Amino acid sequence: MWAGSRIYFLSDRDDHKRMNLYVVDLAGGQTRAITSFTDYDCKFPSLGDKAIVFENGGYRTPWTSPPRRYRSSASASWMTSTGDGGECAM
């Protein structure tokens, strides 16, 4: 998914071999993970005006930057990552 000078994509390049969201900055060429879920793959990402929404563990999960948080459709409130199921970073 192309947004401005960044491309967001799924990859399983981490040690857990789980699909997570990554971003590459076209100006600098650096690639980095923006999620680090270990239990389930991120699937079906879709880029919108304010968030990237994807499925993880059966839940729709919006990722926004900033702030560095995510929200599962199972919860009505914003959560910060606890690290036990996954983390979003950026």
N, C-alpha and C positions, 0 to 999 in steps of 0.2 A: 504494500500500500504506500503510495507516494504522497507525502505531505510537505510542501515547501522544499527545503533542502535535505529532507530525511526520507529514508525508505524503511518501513516497518515490515517485518516478516517473521514467520515461524521457523524454528530450527530445533533439532534435538542434539545439538553439539555439546551439551554439558555432560558432566559425569553421570547423572541420573538417567540420561537418554530419554528425557521427557521433552515434549514440544513446548517451548516457551517463546514469548515475544522478544524480538531483538530489533535494534535500530542501527542503521548505518548512516553516518553523516556524510553527505556527498562532498562537502567542502573539504573535510579533513580525512575522509576515508576510514574513520575508526568505527568499529562495530562493537556493540555492547548489549548485554541482556538487560531487558527492562522488567521481566518477571522471572521468578525462579521457583515455580511450583514443582514439587517432587512427587505428589501422589497421583495426579492426573495430567494429561496433555492439555494444553490450550488448543482449542479448535475453532474454526470458522470465524476468524477475526474480521471485523468490519469497521472501517474508518468513518467517523462522523465529524461534525463541526467541533464538538467539545470532548470527544472521547473515542477510544478504540474499544469496541465491545467484542467479547469473545466468550466461548463456552469453556468452562473448566469444572469437571466433576459433576456435570449435569446442571450447572447454574450459569446464567448469564452474568458476566462480570465486566463492568466498565473500568477501563484504565484511563486516568487523566494525568496530565502533566502541565504545570503544577496543579494541585498539590500531589504529593506522593502517597496516594491512598487508592483503595479500590473498594467496590461495593458489590456484594453478591445479591442476586435477585431474591435470595431467601431471607435477607435482612433489609429492614427499611432504613437503617442508619449506616452512616459511613464507618468503616472499620480501618484501623491501621493494621498492618501485618503483624502477626504474632510469631511468624517464622515456623510454625508447626505444620502448615499446609502450603504455604507459599508466600512469597514476598514480591512486592512491586518496588522498583527502584528507578529513580531518574531525577 
